[in-house]
């Protein structure tokens, strides 16, 4: 299997229409969080936290609000489905 860099992976996703210029990593969670005993949290726990954050209704609602707001500022019209 061919190994690609993170930047190459981002280019593939960007070229497919995904926004990849602001990605979050487990390191963002792990850099300032510890468990109740003061130990570093696991990669799996950090991934679970990120998963919960980005699947939360509050996050999704805020993203849609921001998309609507910035689109309106550009004079774009929202279509009804």
KOLTOR-676426 format. One record per residue (C-alpha): residue number from 1; residue in one letter; x negated, y, z. Coordinates in Angstrom, 3 decimals. Layout:
<rs>
@nr: NUM, rest: a, east: X, north: Y, up: Z
...
</rs>
This chain:
<rs>
@nr: 1, rest: x, east: 0.000, north: 0.000, up: 0.000
@nr: 2, rest: x, east: -1.305, north: 3.443, up: -0.920
@nr: 3, rest: x, east: -1.777, north: 5.811, up: 1.997
@nr: 4, rest: x, east: -0.704, north: 9.414, up: 1.491
@nr: 5, rest: x, east: -1.377, north: 12.478, up: 3.589
@nr: 6, rest: x, east: 1.282, north: 14.319, up: 5.543
@nr: 7, rest: x, east: 1.061, north: 17.168, up: 3.038
@nr: 8, rest: x, east: 1.616, north: 14.755, up: 0.143
@nr: 9, rest: x, east: 4.624, north: 13.274, up: 1.937
@nr: 10, rest: x, east: 5.994, north: 16.765, up: 2.516
@nr: 11, rest: x, east: 5.521, north: 17.559, up: -1.178
@nr: 12, rest: x, east: 7.503, north: 14.448, up: -2.145
@nr: 13, rest: x, east: 10.337, north: 15.436, up: 0.183
@nr: 14, rest: x, east: 10.216, north: 19.130, up: -0.820
@nr: 15, rest: x, east: 10.415, north: 18.149, up: -4.499
@nr: 16, rest: x, east: 13.507, north: 16.090, up: -3.639
@nr: 17, rest: x, east: 15.211, north: 19.126, up: -2.094
@nr: 18, rest: x, east: 14.379, north: 18.690, up: 1.594
@nr: 19, rest: x, east: 13.185, north: 21.514, up: 3.834
@nr: 20, rest: x, east: 9.919, north: 20.421, up: 5.431
@nr: 21, rest: x, east: 8.187, north: 23.654, up: 6.389
@nr: 22, rest: x, east: 9.241, north: 23.379, up: 10.045
@nr: 23, rest: x, east: 8.831, north: 19.840, up: 11.289
@nr: 24, rest: x, east: 8.818, north: 18.798, up: 14.915
@nr: 25, rest: x, east: 6.546, north: 16.112, up: 16.305
@nr: 26, rest: x, east: 6.446, north: 13.957, up: 19.403
@nr: 27, rest: x, east: 3.439, north: 16.067, up: 20.363
@nr: 28, rest: x, east: 5.754, north: 19.080, up: 20.709
@nr: 29, rest: x, east: 7.639, north: 17.178, up: 23.406
@nr: 30, rest: x, east: 4.630, north: 15.510, up: 25.031
@nr: 31, rest: x, east: 2.482, north: 18.632, up: 25.364
@nr: 32, rest: x, east: 4.475, north: 20.049, up: 28.281
@nr: 33, rest: x, east: 6.569, north: 17.206, up: 29.686
@nr: 34, rest: x, east: 5.784, north: 14.457, up: 32.183
@nr: 35, rest: x, east: 7.864, north: 11.735, up: 33.789
@nr: 36, rest: x, east: 9.005, north: 11.951, up: 37.433
@nr: 37, rest: x, east: 5.672, north: 10.462, up: 38.583
@nr: 38, rest: x, east: 3.606, north: 12.979, up: 36.635
@nr: 39, rest: x, east: 2.625, north: 10.497, up: 33.916
@nr: 40, rest: x, east: 2.544, north: 11.323, up: 30.230
@nr: 41, rest: x, east: 5.725, north: 10.210, up: 28.515
@nr: 42, rest: x, east: 5.593, north: 7.550, up: 25.849
@nr: 43, rest: x, east: 5.789, north: 8.209, up: 22.132
@nr: 44, rest: x, east: 9.080, north: 6.331, up: 22.106
@nr: 45, rest: x, east: 10.566, north: 8.575, up: 24.812
@nr: 46, rest: x, east: 9.407, north: 11.691, up: 22.976
@nr: 47, rest: x, east: 10.927, north: 10.356, up: 19.744
@nr: 48, rest: x, east: 14.197, north: 9.625, up: 21.573
@nr: 49, rest: x, east: 14.287, north: 13.188, up: 22.895
@nr: 50, rest: x, east: 13.742, north: 14.623, up: 19.415
@nr: 51, rest: x, east: 16.386, north: 12.296, up: 18.006
@nr: 52, rest: x, east: 18.905, north: 13.405, up: 20.632
@nr: 53, rest: x, east: 18.094, north: 17.073, up: 20.077
@nr: 54, rest: x, east: 18.522, north: 16.978, up: 16.317
@nr: 55, rest: x, east: 21.656, north: 14.849, up: 16.451
@nr: 56, rest: x, east: 23.314, north: 16.970, up: 19.134
@nr: 57, rest: x, east: 26.490, north: 18.781, up: 18.196
@nr: 58, rest: x, east: 25.099, north: 22.076, up: 19.540
@nr: 59, rest: x, east: 22.021, north: 21.903, up: 17.284
@nr: 60, rest: x, east: 24.045, north: 20.946, up: 14.220
@nr: 61, rest: x, east: 26.588, north: 23.706, up: 14.878
@nr: 62, rest: x, east: 23.826, north: 26.295, up: 15.268
@nr: 63, rest: x, east: 22.159, north: 25.226, up: 12.023
@nr: 64, rest: x, east: 25.438, north: 25.482, up: 10.097
@nr: 65, rest: x, east: 26.099, north: 28.882, up: 11.700
@nr: 66, rest: x, east: 22.643, north: 30.104, up: 10.640
@nr: 67, rest: x, east: 23.073, north: 28.744, up: 7.097
@nr: 68, rest: x, east: 26.415, north: 30.579, up: 6.813
@nr: 69, rest: x, east: 24.979, north: 33.792, up: 8.288
@nr: 70, rest: x, east: 21.874, north: 33.910, up: 6.098
@nr: 71, rest: x, east: 23.860, north: 32.926, up: 3.007
@nr: 72, rest: x, east: 26.340, north: 35.754, up: 3.604
@nr: 73, rest: x, east: 23.440, north: 38.191, up: 4.056
@nr: 74, rest: x, east: 22.303, north: 37.175, up: 0.555
@nr: 75, rest: x, east: 25.796, north: 37.843, up: -0.805
@nr: 76, rest: x, east: 26.647, north: 34.183, up: -1.325
@nr: 77, rest: x, east: 30.269, north: 33.081, up: -1.119
@nr: 78, rest: x, east: 31.293, north: 30.039, up: 0.902
@nr: 79, rest: x, east: 33.496, north: 27.652, up: -1.066
@nr: 80, rest: x, east: 36.288, north: 25.642, up: 0.525
@nr: 81, rest: x, east: 36.172, north: 21.895, up: 0.240
</rs>
